[in-house]
Amino acid sequence: MSTRDTELKEIEQQLRDALVEAEQELEQLDEQVREFGETLESAEGADNHPGDDSDRVSEQERLLTIRGQLSARRDDIVHALQKVDDGVFGACERCGNQIPSGRLEALPFARYCVDCQEIVDRDGAAAT
């Protein structure tokens, strides 16, 4: 087994561990959202200061934003694991070149090499 194959196996395990962690975090966050909703329902009709209502809305928005970010991360991990299964993991989705091992170690679900990531970030699209 080559060094690259060994590195990819290690990264695959990191992805699998990260997927379990992301799913656990999503479950915990979903529980917080449910509890927040129950607390909100029990507070309805009570004499609340208008500031309390805005605090609740802000908290709800915060929880939903975090949930969206976690969900996107989970989707990226699932996508990377699919690429492992398809035998194309480590290839840039824009140019097709190999993503350097160091980048994959730091960001195992990276879709692009550094150069293409800069282009995607600048242009806001993965157009070739």
N, C-alpha and C positions, 0 to 999 in steps of 0.2 A: 504494500500500500504506500503510495507516494505521500510526501509531506502535505501537499494540497488536499489529498483525499482525507488524511487524518484531520487536518484543520476543518474541512467541511463537515466531517462527522461530529466534531466537537461543537461546531456552530449549529448543526442540526439539533443536537441535544439541548443547546442553549435556547433554541427556538421552541422546542417542545416544553421546556421548563417555563419559558416566558409565557407560552400559551396557557398553561395551567394557572400561572400567577395572574394573568390578565382576566381569565374567566372567574377566578376567585374574587378579584377586586371588583369585577362587575356585579357579582352576586351580592357582595357586601354593600356596594353603592345602591343597588336596586332595593336592598332592605332599608337603607337610610332614606331613600326616596319614599318608600311605602310608609315608613314611620313618620316622615315629615308630613305626608298627606294626611295620615290619621291625626296627627297633632293639629294640623291646619283645620281639619273638619271639626275637631272638638272645640277649637277656639272661635269658630264662626258664630256670629251672633253675640259674642261677648263684647263688652265695651272696650275696644282696643284703641289705642292712640294711633293716628294715621301713620306715624313713623314705624309702628310695629308691623303694619301691613306691608310697607315698602321693604322692611327687613326680611319679611317672609318671602316676598317676591324675589329679592336679591339672592336669598339662600337657595330658593328653588332654581333660579337661573344658574347659579354656581354649580349646583349638583348636576343639572342637566348638561352643562358645558363639560364638566369632568367626565360624565358618562359618555358623551359623544367622543371625547378624546380617547378614552379607554377602549371604546368600541372600534374606533378607527385603528388603534394600535393592534387590537386583537385581529382585525381583518387583515392588516399588513403581515402579521405573523402567519396567519392561515395561508395567505398568498405565497409567502416565502416557503412554507412547508410544501405547498403544492408544486412549487418550482423544484424542490428537492425530489419529490416523487416523480416529476416529469424529466428529471435529469438535466435541467437547465439552470439550477441554482448557481448564483455567482456571476451570471452574465448580465450586463447592463441591459435594461429593457429599451433603451433608446439607441445605443450604438452597437450593442452586441459584444463589446469587449469584456474581458474578465474584470470584475470589480476586485481591487486589491484586497488581500486577506485581512490587512489591518483595518480597512473600512468595514468589512463584514464582521470582524470581531467586535468593533465598537458599535456597529449598527447592523445586527444580523439580518434585519428585514429590509436593508437598503435595496432599492430598485434600480438605482443608477450609480454609475461611477461618479467621481467628484466633478469632473468636467461637465458631464451631462446634468448632474444635479444643479450646478450653477446655472446652466441654461434654463432648466425647468423652473427653478426659483425665479429667475429674471423674467422669463416669458410667461410663466404661469401655465404652461402646457408642455406636454411631452412630444410635441411635433418634431419630426425629423427634418 
